[in-house]
Amino acid sequence: MRKIRKFTFEELVMENKRQLLNDEKAMEKIEQKLEERILEKAE
């Protein structure tokens, strides 16, 4: 059995961010949600 390495919260966030930046569909989805929120607040 190998030892499971504990990640700090910062490391997890950075890893997640890196994966998202490599995932075009996820990025498009996030951008769309952000645009919708901005437009809702503008009204």
Backbone torsions as a table, in degrees:
resi	resn	phi	psi	omega
1	MET	NA	129.8	178.3
2	ARG	-92.6	154.6	-178.7
3	LYS	-76.4	131.3	178.3
4	ILE	-82.9	124.7	-178.8
5	ARG	-79.7	132.2	177.8
6	LYS	-85.1	129.5	177.5
7	PHE	-94.0	145.6	171.9
8	THR	-78.5	163.1	179.9
9	PHE	-59.1	-41.9	179.9
10	GLU	-59.8	-42.2	-179.9
11	GLU	-64.2	-40.3	179.1
12	LEU	-64.4	-42.4	179.4
13	VAL	-62.8	-45.2	-179.8
14	MET	-62.7	-41.9	179.3
15	GLU	-64.1	-44.2	179.4
16	ASN	-62.0	-43.6	179.7
17	LYS	-61.8	-43.7	179.9
18	ARG	-61.8	-42.9	179.4
19	GLN	-65.6	-41.3	179.1
20	LEU	-62.8	-42.6	-178.7
21	LEU	-63.3	-25.6	178.6
22	ASN	-87.1	-9.1	-176.1
23	ASP	-105.6	99.6	-175.2
24	GLU	-60.5	-43.2	-177.1
25	LYS	-65.0	-40.6	179.3
26	ALA	-65.0	-40.0	179.8
27	MET	-63.7	-42.4	179.3
28	GLU	-62.1	-40.6	179.7
29	LYS	-63.1	-44.4	179.5
30	ILE	-63.8	-45.3	179.7
31	GLU	-60.4	-41.1	-179.9
32	GLN	-62.9	-45.0	179.8
33	LYS	-62.9	-41.4	178.9
34	LEU	-62.5	-44.5	179.5
35	GLU	-61.0	-41.7	179.4
36	GLU	-62.1	-44.0	179.7
37	ARG	-62.9	-43.3	-179.3
38	ILE	-63.5	-42.9	-180.0
39	LEU	-65.7	-37.9	178.4
40	GLU	-63.6	-42.2	-179.1
41	LYS	-69.6	-29.8	-178.4
42	ALA	-71.4	-25.4	-177.3
43	GLU	-75.2	NA	NA
